[in-house]
Amino acid sequence: MVNRSKIQLNIMLLTRINAIRNSSLSNIRKVMVLDEWNRETIHGEVHLAKGSEAELPRWLAEELQKEGIVKIIDSFTIDDLGRILFQEKQRPNVPASITKTDDSLYQKMKELIIDLRNSNNISSLEQMRKAISIAAEISSLRIRKVVQLSLLDIKDEKIMDKMTQEERLIFYSIREILESINGESYGETA
């Protein structure tokens, strides 16, 4: 019975994580238009004038960047990682001190590392190693705070708004598990 519950929990969490990842594909990216482009898309007609800036759905911005039509200009950098790490380290043991960040933080960290990996030069390789290290430390600090908040059952909206979608998923999943355990321990059923 325990194995079935573990499997169901894993499937549920993976499904939720995939839903978050898929929804992040619809995020908006800011681009610089390098070449004229006018097309009909699922989002309606798109007119891009050379030299202008535009906001496009992530998937379209990434495809047009591959074709050399636009350049994504709101890219995430190692400096951004360093700033976030500095903020998180200010009060690492205070769960409520989790800092407000971009809701797609984990996606942007992943993209930065992939971009650095795909760059074919030695300095990018060193930057990639540094980015991986900083991203792991940020994840560790933030997830530790989220776990502590869930164990303390703190549901302050101001604090919840500072979490990314993935972190809210972790928070609510832990709360569900704890409530289930407490309910079973005290003779209640879900």
N, C-alpha and C positions, 0 to 999 in steps of 0.2 A: 504494500500500500504506500509506503514511504517513497519508493522509487517512482511510482506513478505520479505522485504529487510533485516530486522534484522535476520530472519530465514536463508535466503540465505547466509548472511555474517557469521553467526555462523557455518553453514554447511561447508562453504568454509574454515574457520579457523580450524575447527576440522579435516577436511580432510588433510589439510597441516600439522597439528601437528602429526596426525597419520602417515603420510608419513615420517616425520622426525624420529619419534620413530621407525618405521619399518626399516628405513635405518640405524639406530644406531645398529641394531642387527647384521649388517655385519662388525662392527668395529673389529679391531684386538686386542687381549688380549695376554699379555705375561704370560707364564705358566712355572712352574717347573714340569717336568715329574716324577711321583712317581712310575709308573709301565709301562712296555713295552706295546706298542699299535701300531698295524699296520692294517689299514683298508682303504677301498676305500670309499671316500665321494663324495659329489657333487663338491667339490673343487679339486678332483683328489685323488691320493694315498697319505695317510698320514702315515709317519713312525716316531714314537716317541720312543726314547731310554731312558731308566730309568736313572735318574740323570742329564739329559740334560735340557736346557731351549729351549722353542720354542714359536713361535707366531702363534696363531690360530684365526680363526673367533670367535667372541664373543659367538655365539650360541653353537659352538662345545666346546669351552673352558668351558662354563658353564655346559654343559651336562657331559663332562668328569670329571669335578670337583665333580659333584654329585655322579659319579661312583667311585670316589677315585683314578682315574688314573692320574690326574694332580691337581696342586694347582695354582690358579691364583695369580700371584705375583706383578701385577701392580695395586693392590687395592687402592682405595681412602680412606683416613683416616680423622679423626677429625682434625689432625694437618694440613692436606691439606686445609680443610675448613677454619681453623683459619688463615692460610697464605693468602688465597684469600680474606677473610674478611678484614684483615689488609690492603692489597693493595687497595681494593675498598674504604676503609674509609679514605685514605690519602687525597683525594680531592673529597668528596662526592657530591659536588654541581657543579662540572665541568664535563659536559657531555663527553667531549673528553678524559677524564681521565679513561675511561673504560679500564680495564686491559685485556691483552691477556690471555686466559685460554684455557683449553682443549675444543674442540668443543662439546664434550659429557658431559659437566659440569653438566647439570641438570639430565641427566641419571645416572651419577656417584653419585650425591647427593642422588638420590632416592634409588639406590642400597645400598649405605652405611646405610641409615636409615632402609631399609628392613633387611639387614644382622644383624644390631644391634637388631632389633625387634625379629628376629628369634633366637638370642642367648638367652639361658635360664639362665641368671644370672642377679643379681641385678645391678652390675656395668655397664653392657651393657644397661640396662634400663635407667640409669642416662646418659650414653653417648648418647643414642638415643635422649633423651630430649634435650641435649646440641646440638647435630647435627641438630635436627629439628629447633631449635632457630637460629643457625648460618646460616643454609641453607636459612631460611626465610629472614634473614637480607641481605644475599648476593643477593638473588633474588630481593628483594625490591630495593636495591641500584643499581643493574645493570639494572633492568627494568626501573627505574626512569631515568637513564642516556640515555637509548635507546629511551624512549618516548621524552625526551628533544631534542635529536639529530634529531628525525623525525620531531618534530615541527619546529626546526630550519632549516630543509631541508639540513642537512650536509651529503654529500655523499662521503667523503674522503675515498679512498680505504684502507688506513692504519688503519683508525678507524673501517671501516666495517669488516676488517680481524680480529679484536679483538673480534667481536661478535660471539656468538654461532649460530647454525642454527635457534633455536627457537627465539633468539633475532633479527636476521635478518628478520624472518617472522613477528615479531611484528613491526619492523621498516617499512618494505615495506607495510604492511597492513594499518598502520596509514597513510603513505604517499598516498596510494590509496584512502583512505577515504577522506583525506584533499583535494586531487586533485579533487575528485568527487564533494565535497561540494563547492569548489571554482569555479569549472566549472559551476555548477548549479546556483551559486550565481551571476555569471557574464553572464548568458545567454548562456553558452556553453553547449553542450551535449557530453556525453562520447561516 
